[in-house]
């Protein structure tokens, strides 16, 4: 009887260890996922959850258009608070609060067509970042000027300087909060 107990005791401990290790492995696997399953949310732990869920699309847009990721997230935060269905008072739509005329502008300037930008969050982000990229080109590479132009239009940023500067500051403050600079 003593010999049998010695055989079962290590097997019980081994079984316990296997169960314990597999349960721990499963928990760490999902530790940094948000409700959409994004494993990139840990990159910006201070970002609001409504912003974190859009990180994968923002990363893709950042790589494609060479716009800093924190600025894209700062824009989403400023423009819509992360609400993909946001509609502005002047008819702006989606996460990046785009107007049809802005999308037409980017398409006429050789950027991809974003046919579902009104309803598809990824296309809305991609179109918004393409528009920011276009504004940066018009501003000779100056991201501050590009942000002002995104908000007020290229000519409007010169006539509505106060509003344009307030928008630029708000986006950059949020981008800095997320680690920009």
DRENPA-3360 file (N, C-alpha, C; in nm, 2 decimals, always signed):
BEGIN
1 = XXXXXXXX = +0.08/-0.12/+0.00/+0.00/+0.00/+0.00/+0.09/+0.13/+0.00 ~ +0.20/+0.13/+0.07/+0.29/+0.24/+0.07/+0.35/+0.27/-0.07 ~ +0.38/+0.16/-0.14/+0.43/+0.18/-0.27/+0.33/+0.24/-0.37 ~ +0.21/+0.19/-0.36/+0.10/+0.24/-0.45/+0.08/+0.39/-0.43 ~ +0.08/+0.43/-0.30/+0.06/+0.57/-0.27/+0.17/+0.66/-0.33 ~ +0.29/+0.61/-0.33/+0.41/+0.68/-0.38/+0.40/+0.70/-0.53 ~ +0.34/+0.61/-0.60/+0.32/+0.62/-0.74/+0.21/+0.72/-0.78 ~ +0.10/+0.72/-0.71/-0.01/+0.81/-0.74/+0.02/+0.96/-0.69;
9 = XXXXXXXX = +0.10/+0.98/-0.59/+0.13/+1.11/-0.54/+0.21/+1.19/-0.65 ~ +0.31/+1.14/-0.71/+0.38/+1.22/-0.82/+0.29/+1.24/-0.94 ~ +0.21/+1.14/-0.97/+0.12/+1.16/-1.09/+0.01/+1.27/-1.06 ~ -0.03/+1.28/-0.94/-0.13/+1.38/-0.90/-0.06/+1.52/-0.91 ~ +0.06/+1.53/-0.86/+0.13/+1.66/-0.86/+0.16/+1.69/-1.01 ~ +0.20/+1.60/-1.09/+0.22/+1.62/-1.23/+0.10/+1.67/-1.30 ~ -0.01/+1.61/-1.28/-0.14/+1.65/-1.33/-0.17/+1.79/-1.29 ~ -0.16/+1.82/-1.16/-0.18/+1.96/-1.11/-0.09/+2.06/-1.19;
17 = XXXXXXXX = +0.03/+2.03/-1.20/+0.13/+2.12/-1.27/+0.09/+2.14/-1.41 ~ +0.05/+2.04/-1.48/+0.01/+2.05/-1.62/-0.11/+2.14/-1.63 ~ -0.21/+2.11/-1.55/-0.33/+2.20/-1.56/-0.30/+2.34/-1.52 ~ -0.22/+2.36/-1.42/-0.18/+2.50/-1.38/-0.11/+2.57/-1.49 ~ -0.01/+2.51/-1.55/+0.07/+2.57/-1.66/-0.01/+2.60/-1.78 ~ -0.10/+2.51/-1.82/-0.18/+2.54/-1.94/-0.28/+2.65/-1.91 ~ -0.34/+2.66/-1.79/-0.43/+2.77/-1.76/-0.36/+2.90/-1.75 ~ -0.23/+2.91/-1.71/-0.15/+3.03/-1.70/-0.12/+3.07/-1.85;
25 = XXXXXXXX = -0.08/+2.98/-1.93/-0.05/+3.01/-2.07/-0.16/+3.07/-2.14 ~ -0.28/+3.01/-2.12/-0.40/+3.07/-2.18/-0.43/+3.21/-2.13 ~ -0.41/+3.24/-2.00/-0.44/+3.37/-1.95/-0.35/+3.48/-2.01 ~ -0.22/+3.44/-2.02/-0.12/+3.54/-2.07/-0.14/+3.57/-2.22 ~ -0.19/+3.47/-2.29/-0.22/+3.48/-2.43/-0.32/+3.59/-2.46 ~ -0.42/+3.60/-2.37/-0.53/+3.70/-2.39/-0.51/+3.82/-2.31 ~ -0.40/+3.84/-2.23/-0.39/+3.95/-2.14/-0.40/+4.08/-2.20 ~ -0.34/+4.10/-2.32/-0.34/+4.23/-2.39/-0.45/+4.25/-2.49;
33 = XXXXXXXX = -0.54/+4.17/-2.50/-0.65/+4.18/-2.60/-0.76/+4.26/-2.55 ~ -0.81/+4.35/-2.64/-0.93/+4.42/-2.60/-1.05/+4.35/-2.66 ~ -1.17/+4.41/-2.65/-1.29/+4.34/-2.69/-1.29/+4.30/-2.84 ~ -1.21/+4.36/-2.92/-1.21/+4.32/-3.06/-1.10/+4.22/-3.09 ~ -1.02/+4.18/-2.98/-0.92/+4.08/-3.00/-0.79/+4.14/-3.05 ~ -0.77/+4.27/-3.03/-0.65/+4.34/-3.07/-0.53/+4.31/-2.98 ~ -0.43/+4.25/-3.03/-0.31/+4.23/-2.94/-0.22/+4.35/-2.93 ~ -0.25/+4.46/-3.01/-0.17/+4.58/-3.01/-0.21/+4.68/-2.91;
41 = XXXXXXXX = -0.32/+4.65/-2.83/-0.37/+4.75/-2.74/-0.27/+4.78/-2.63 ~ -0.18/+4.69/-2.60/-0.08/+4.72/-2.49/+0.02/+4.83/-2.53 ~ +0.03/+4.86/-2.66/+0.12/+4.96/-2.71/+0.09/+5.10/-2.65 ~ -0.04/+5.12/-2.62/-0.09/+5.25/-2.57/-0.18/+5.23/-2.45 ~ -0.12/+5.19/-2.34/-0.20/+5.15/-2.22/-0.29/+5.27/-2.17 ~ -0.25/+5.39/-2.20/-0.32/+5.51/-2.15/-0.43/+5.55/-2.24 ~ -0.44/+5.50/-2.36/-0.54/+5.54/-2.46/-0.68/+5.49/-2.41 ~ -0.78/+5.57/-2.44/-0.91/+5.52/-2.41/-0.94/+5.39/-2.49;
49 = XXXXXXXX = -1.02/+5.30/-2.43/-1.06/+5.18/-2.50/-1.12/+5.20/-2.63 ~ -1.20/+5.30/-2.65/-1.26/+5.33/-2.78/-1.16/+5.37/-2.88 ~ -1.04/+5.40/-2.84/-0.94/+5.43/-2.94/-0.85/+5.31/-2.96 ~ -0.83/+5.23/-2.86/-0.74/+5.11/-2.87/-0.79/+5.01/-2.98 ~ -0.92/+5.00/-2.99/-0.98/+4.91/-3.08/-0.94/+4.94/-3.23 ~ -0.90/+5.06/-3.26/-0.87/+5.10/-3.40/-0.72/+5.09/-3.43 ~ -0.64/+5.05/-3.33/-0.49/+5.04/-3.35/-0.45/+4.96/-3.47 ~ -0.50/+4.84/-3.50/-0.46/+4.77/-3.62/-0.47/+4.85/-3.75;
57 = XXXXXXXX = -0.59/+4.91/-3.77/-0.61/+4.99/-3.89/-0.52/+5.11/-3.89 ~ -0.50/+5.18/-3.78/-0.41/+5.29/-3.77/-0.27/+5.25/-3.80 ~ -0.22/+5.14/-3.76/-0.09/+5.09/-3.79/-0.07/+5.07/-3.94 ~ -0.17/+5.01/-4.00/-0.17/+4.99/-4.15/-0.16/+5.12/-4.22 ~ -0.24/+5.22/-4.18/-0.24/+5.35/-4.24/-0.11/+5.43/-4.22 ~ -0.06/+5.41/-4.10/+0.07/+5.48/-4.06/+0.18/+5.43/-4.15 ~ +0.19/+5.30/-4.17/+0.29/+5.24/-4.26/+0.27/+5.28/-4.41 ~ +0.15/+5.28/-4.45/+0.12/+5.31/-4.59/+0.15/+5.46/-4.63;
65 = XXXXXXXX = +0.12/+5.55/-4.53/+0.13/+5.70/-4.56/+0.24/+5.77/-4.48 ~ +0.31/+5.69/-4.41/+0.42/+5.75/-4.33/+0.38/+5.87/-4.24 ~ +0.27/+5.84/-4.17/+0.21/+5.94/-4.07/+0.23/+5.87/-3.94 ~ +0.29/+5.94/-3.84/+0.31/+5.88/-3.71/+0.18/+5.82/-3.65 ~ +0.19/+5.70/-3.60/+0.08/+5.63/-3.54/+0.01/+5.71/-3.43 ~ +0.08/+5.78/-3.35/+0.02/+5.85/-3.24/-0.06/+5.97/-3.29 ~ -0.02/+6.03/-3.40/-0.10/+6.14/-3.46/-0.23/+6.09/-3.51 ~ -0.23/+5.97/-3.58/-0.35/+5.91/-3.63/-0.45/+5.88/-3.52;
73 = XXXXXXXX = -0.39/+5.82/-3.41/-0.48/+5.79/-3.29/-0.53/+5.92/-3.23 ~ -0.44/+6.02/-3.22/-0.48/+6.15/-3.17/-0.59/+6.21/-3.25 ~ -0.59/+6.19/-3.38/-0.69/+6.25/-3.46/-0.83/+6.17/-3.44 ~ -0.82/+6.04/-3.44/-0.94/+5.96/-3.41/-1.00/+6.00/-3.28 ~ -0.92/+6.02/-3.18/-0.96/+6.06/-3.04/-1.03/+6.20/-3.05 ~ -0.97/+6.29/-3.12/-1.02/+6.43/-3.13/-1.14/+6.44/-3.22 ~ -1.14/+6.37/-3.33/-1.25/+6.38/-3.43/-1.38/+6.31/-3.38 ~ -1.37/+6.19/-3.34/-1.49/+6.11/-3.31/-1.49/+6.05/-3.17;
81 = XXXXXXXX = -1.38/+6.06/-3.10/-1.38/+5.99/-2.97/-1.38/+5.84/-2.99 ~ -1.35/+5.79/-3.11/-1.34/+5.65/-3.13/-1.48/+5.59/-3.18 ~ -1.58/+5.68/-3.20/-1.71/+5.63/-3.24/-1.71/+5.62/-3.39 ~ -1.72/+5.50/-3.44/-1.72/+5.48/-3.59/-1.84/+5.53/-3.66 ~ -1.95/+5.56/-3.58/-2.07/+5.60/-3.64/-2.10/+5.75/-3.61 ~ -2.00/+5.82/-3.57/-2.01/+5.97/-3.54/-2.04/+6.04/-3.67 ~ -2.14/+6.14/-3.65/-2.17/+6.23/-3.76/-2.16/+6.37/-3.70 ~ -2.08/+6.45/-3.77/-2.06/+6.59/-3.72/-2.17/+6.68/-3.77;
89 = XXXXXXXX = -2.17/+6.80/-3.71/-2.28/+6.90/-3.73/-2.28/+6.95/-3.88 ~ -2.16/+6.94/-3.94/-2.15/+6.99/-4.08/-2.15/+6.87/-4.18 ~ -2.19/+6.75/-4.13/-2.19/+6.64/-4.22/-2.07/+6.55/-4.22 ~ -1.98/+6.57/-4.13/-1.86/+6.49/-4.13/-1.90/+6.35/-4.08 ~ -1.83/+6.25/-4.13/-1.87/+6.11/-4.11/-1.76/+6.02/-4.06 ~ -1.79/+5.94/-3.96/-1.70/+5.83/-3.91/-1.59/+5.87/-3.82 ~ -1.50/+5.78/-3.80/-1.39/+5.80/-3.70/-1.30/+5.92/-3.73 ~ -1.27/+5.95/-3.86/-1.19/+6.06/-3.90/-1.27/+6.18/-3.94;
97 = XXXXXXXX = -1.40/+6.17/-3.92/-1.49/+6.29/-3.95/-1.46/+6.35/-4.09 ~ -1.48/+6.27/-4.19/-1.45/+6.31/-4.33/-1.58/+6.37/-4.39 ~ -1.56/+6.46/-4.48/-1.67/+6.51/-4.56/-1.65/+6.45/-4.70 ~ -1.76/+6.43/-4.78/-1.74/+6.38/-4.91/-1.65/+6.45/-5.00 ~ -1.64/+6.58/-4.98/-1.55/+6.66/-5.06/-1.40/+6.63/-5.04 ~ -1.37/+6.59/-4.91/-1.23/+6.55/-4.88/-1.20/+6.42/-4.95 ~ -1.29/+6.33/-4.95/-1.27/+6.20/-5.01/-1.25/+6.22/-5.16 ~ -1.33/+6.30/-5.22/-1.32/+6.33/-5.36/-1.19/+6.39/-5.39;
105 = XXXXXXXX = -1.14/+6.48/-5.31/-1.01/+6.55/-5.32/-0.90/+6.44/-5.33 ~ -0.90/+6.35/-5.23/-0.79/+6.25/-5.23/-0.80/+6.16/-5.35 ~ -0.92/+6.12/-5.39/-0.93/+6.03/-5.51/-0.89/+6.11/-5.64 ~ -0.92/+6.23/-5.65/-0.88/+6.31/-5.77/-0.72/+6.34/-5.77 ~ -0.66/+6.32/-5.66/-0.51/+6.34/-5.65/-0.44/+6.21/-5.65 ~ -0.50/+6.10/-5.70/-0.43/+5.98/-5.73/-0.42/+5.88/-5.61 ~ -0.50/+5.90/-5.51/-0.50/+5.80/-5.40/-0.61/+5.70/-5.43 ~ -0.60/+5.59/-5.36/-0.70/+5.48/-5.38/-0.84/+5.53/-5.36;
113 = XXXXXXXX = -0.93/+5.46/-5.42/-1.07/+5.49/-5.40/-1.12/+5.42/-5.27 ~ -1.19/+5.49/-5.19/-1.24/+5.44/-5.06/-1.39/+5.44/-5.07 ~ -1.45/+5.35/-5.15/-1.59/+5.34/-5.17/-1.68/+5.32/-5.05 ~ -1.62/+5.26/-4.95/-1.71/+5.23/-4.83/-1.67/+5.31/-4.71 ~ -1.60/+5.42/-4.73/-1.55/+5.51/-4.62/-1.66/+5.55/-4.52 ~ -1.78/+5.56/-4.57/-1.89/+5.61/-4.48/-1.93/+5.51/-4.37 ~ -1.92/+5.38/-4.41/-1.97/+5.28/-4.32/-1.86/+5.18/-4.27 ~ -1.74/+5.18/-4.33/-1.64/+5.09/-4.30/-1.53/+5.16/-4.22;
121 = XXXXXXXX = -1.51/+5.13/-4.09/-1.41/+5.20/-4.01/-1.27/+5.19/-4.07 ~ -1.23/+5.08/-4.12/-1.09/+5.07/-4.18/-1.08/+5.17/-4.30 ~ -1.18/+5.17/-4.39/-1.17/+5.26/-4.50/-1.18/+5.41/-4.46 ~ -1.25/+5.43/-4.35/-1.26/+5.57/-4.30/-1.13/+5.62/-4.25 ~ -1.06/+5.53/-4.18/-0.93/+5.56/-4.13/-0.83/+5.58/-4.24 ~ -0.83/+5.49/-4.33/-0.74/+5.49/-4.45/-0.76/+5.62/-4.53 ~ -0.89/+5.65/-4.55/-0.92/+5.78/-4.63/-0.88/+5.90/-4.55 ~ -0.90/+5.90/-4.42/-0.86/+6.01/-4.34/-0.71/+6.04/-4.34;
129 = XXXXXXXX = -0.64/+5.93/-4.33/-0.49/+5.94/-4.32/-0.44/+5.98/-4.46 ~ -0.50/+5.93/-4.57/-0.47/+5.97/-4.70/-0.49/+6.12/-4.72 ~ -0.60/+6.17/-4.66/-0.63/+6.31/-4.67/-0.52/+6.39/-4.59 ~ -0.49/+6.34/-4.47/-0.38/+6.41/-4.40/-0.25/+6.41/-4.47 ~ -0.22/+6.29/-4.54/-0.10/+6.28/-4.62/-0.10/+6.38/-4.73 ~ -0.21/+6.40/-4.80/-0.23/+6.50/-4.91/-0.20/+6.64/-4.85 ~ -0.26/+6.67/-4.74/-0.24/+6.80/-4.68/-0.09/+6.82/-4.64 ~ -0.03/+6.72/-4.60/+0.11/+6.73/-4.56/+0.20/+6.76/-4.69;
137 = XXXXXXXX = +0.16/+6.70/-4.80/+0.23/+6.73/-4.93/+0.21/+6.87/-4.96 ~ +0.09/+6.92/-4.95/+0.06/+7.06/-4.98/+0.13/+7.16/-4.89 ~ +0.16/+7.11/-4.77/+0.23/+7.19/-4.67/+0.38/+7.16/-4.67 ~ +0.43/+7.10/-4.77/+0.57/+7.08/-4.79/+0.63/+7.00/-4.68 ~ +0.56/+6.90/-4.63/+0.61/+6.81/-4.53/+0.58/+6.85/-4.39 ~ +0.52/+6.96/-4.36/+0.50/+7.01/-4.23/+0.37/+6.95/-4.17 ~ +0.39/+6.86/-4.07/+0.27/+6.79/-4.01/+0.18/+6.89/-3.93 ~ +0.24/+6.99/-3.87/+0.15/+7.09/-3.80/+0.06/+7.16/-3.90;
145 = XXXXXXXX = +0.12/+7.21/-4.01/+0.04/+7.27/-4.12/-0.07/+7.17/-4.17 ~ -0.03/+7.05/-4.19/-0.12/+6.94/-4.24/-0.24/+6.92/-4.15 ~ -0.21/+6.92/-4.01/-0.32/+6.91/-3.92/-0.42/+7.03/-3.93 ~ -0.36/+7.15/-3.93/-0.45/+7.27/-3.95/-0.53/+7.26/-4.07 ~ -0.47/+7.22/-4.18/-0.54/+7.21/-4.31/-0.64/+7.09/-4.31 ~ -0.61/+6.99/-4.24/-0.71/+6.88/-4.23/-0.84/+6.93/-4.17 ~ -0.82/+7.01/-4.07/-0.94/+7.06/-4.00/-1.01/+7.18/-4.07 ~ -0.94/+7.27/-4.13/-1.00/+7.39/-4.19/-0.98/+7.40/-4.34;
153 = XXXXXXXX = -0.92/+7.30/-4.40/-0.89/+7.31/-4.55/-0.76/+7.39/-4.56 ~ -0.69/+7.37/-4.67/-0.56/+7.43/-4.69/-0.57/+7.58/-4.69 ~ -0.67/+7.64/-4.76/-0.68/+7.78/-4.76/-0.75/+7.83/-4.63 ~ -0.84/+7.75/-4.57/-0.91/+7.79/-4.45/-0.82/+7.80/-4.33 ~ -0.71/+7.72/-4.33/-0.61/+7.72/-4.22/-0.54/+7.85/-4.21 ~ -0.54/+7.92/-4.32/-0.47/+8.06/-4.32/-0.57/+8.17/-4.28 ~ -0.70/+8.15/-4.31/-0.79/+8.25/-4.27/-0.86/+8.22/-4.13 ~ -0.87/+8.10/-4.09/-0.92/+8.06/-3.96/-0.81/+8.01/-3.87;
161 = XXXXXXXX = -0.71/+8.10/-3.85/-0.59/+8.06/-3.78/-0.62/+8.01/-3.64 ~ -0.70/+8.07/-3.57/-0.73/+8.04/-3.43/-0.79/+7.90/-3.42 ~ -0.90/+7.87/-3.49/-0.96/+7.74/-3.49/-0.86/+7.63/-3.54 ~ -0.79/+7.66/-3.64/-0.69/+7.56/-3.70/-0.59/+7.53/-3.59 ~ -0.54/+7.63/-3.52/-0.43/+7.61/-3.42/-0.49/+7.53/-3.30 ~ -0.61/+7.56/-3.26/-0.67/+7.49/-3.15/-0.68/+7.34/-3.19 ~ -0.72/+7.31/-3.31/-0.73/+7.17/-3.35/-0.60/+7.11/-3.35 ~ -0.50/+7.17/-3.41/-0.36/+7.12/-3.41/-0.31/+7.09/-3.27;
169 = XXXXXXXX = -0.33/+7.18/-3.18/-0.29/+7.16/-3.04/-0.36/+7.04/-2.98 ~ -0.49/+7.03/-3.00/-0.56/+6.92/-2.94/-0.51/+6.79/-2.99 ~ -0.50/+6.77/-3.12/-0.45/+6.65/-3.17/-0.31/+6.62/-3.12 ~ -0.22/+6.72/-3.12/-0.08/+6.70/-3.08/-0.07/+6.67/-2.93 ~ -0.16/+6.73/-2.85/-0.16/+6.70/-2.71/-0.20/+6.56/-2.68 ~ -0.29/+6.51/-2.75/-0.34/+6.37/-2.74/-0.23/+6.27/-2.79 ~ -0.17/+6.31/-2.91/-0.06/+6.23/-2.96/+0.06/+6.22/-2.86 ~ +0.09/+6.34/-2.80/+0.20/+6.34/-2.70/+0.16/+6.25/-2.58;
177 = XXXXX = +0.04/+6.26/-2.54/-0.01/+6.17/-2.43/+0.01/+6.02/-2.46 ~ +0.00/+5.99/-2.59/+0.02/+5.85/-2.64/+0.16/+5.82/-2.66 ~ +0.25/+5.91/-2.65/+0.39/+5.89/-2.67/+0.46/+5.95/-2.79 ~ +0.39/+6.04/-2.86/+0.46/+6.11/-2.97/+0.56/+6.20/-2.92 ~ +0.67/+6.21/-3.00/+0.79/+6.30/-2.97/+0.89/+6.23/-2.89;
% end
